Amino acid sequence: MIVNDIAKSLTTTAGTVRYYTRLGLIKPDKSNNGYKFYSSKDQSRLRFILSARQLGFTVKDIQQILEEADHGKSACPLVRKLIKKRLDETEKQFSKCCS
């Protein structure tokens, strides 16, 4: 599927798809005519990226998670570490404003 198709299927914008493509988080195949074709794997990966962003993960966090997965490692320990870090940061913010 082309950029507009994948964007529409995930209810996002073509600009968002292009942004994550530029960052190298999704890697579509390129055709001779210059179009980029996104596979179902790219679609699943972008769905993960969009969900992770909604949960508050940064682009850097997502890059790390995907690198772990791309190297055949379980990303679960890293995800737990990132979540704990975010919880600690949130707790510090609450203690500052409420003390």
N, C-alpha and C positions, 0 to 999 in steps of 0.2 A: 504494500500500500504506500501511497505517497504521503507527504507531510500533512496535507489537509485531511486525508482519510484517517490517519492515526490520531490527529488532533480531535477530530469530530468523534471518533470512537471512544475517546477518553475524556470528552467534554472539557477540553483545554484549547489553547490557541496554537496556531502554527508557529507563532513566535516562541512560545514555550518549548515546543518540540525542537525548533532550531537552536535555541539556547542550550539545551542539554546535549544536543548533537555537537555543537561547537566545543562544549566542555569535554567531550569524549565519553560521556556517560552512556550514550547509546551510539551505535556505530552501524548506520544503514549501509546497504550496498549501493554503489553508484553505477548508473547506466551510462551508455555512450552519449546519450542526449543531455546529460547533466542532472537528470532527476535522481533523487535519493529514494531508494525503496526500503521500507521498514518491514521487518518480518514479525511474526507473532512473538518471537523472543524479544525483539525490540519493544513491542507493545507491552509485554509483561514487565519488562525492565522499567519502562517509563511509568507504568501503573505503580510499581513499587516506589519509584522516585517521588511521584506526586503524593502518594500516601505518606511517605516518610516526611516530606516537607510539611504536610498538614499536621503531622504529629510534633513538629518543632525541630526536626533534625536539620542541621545546616547542610549546605552543599558539600562542605569539606567532610562532614560526618558521613554523608551518603557515598562520597568518593571512597572513603576508607572501607566502608561496609562492602561496596561492590568489588573493590580490589581483593578483599579477603575471599569473597565468593568466587571471583574469577580465577584465583589461585587454588581453588578446590578446598579451601579451608572453611570451617564453620564460622560464620560471622556472629554467632550468638554471644560468645564472650565479649567481643568488641561492643556489640549493641548493649549488653548489660552494663558495661563500663560507661558508655556514653549516656545512658539513661541515669545511672547513679550520679554522674557528673552534673547533669541538668537538674536533678532533684536537689543536690547539694547547693547549686547556684540559686535555685528558687528558694530554698530554705533560708539562705543567707539574706536574700532580698526581703523576705518576710520578717526576719528578725530585725533588720535595719529599720524598716518602716513601722514596726509595731513596738519597738522598745523605747 
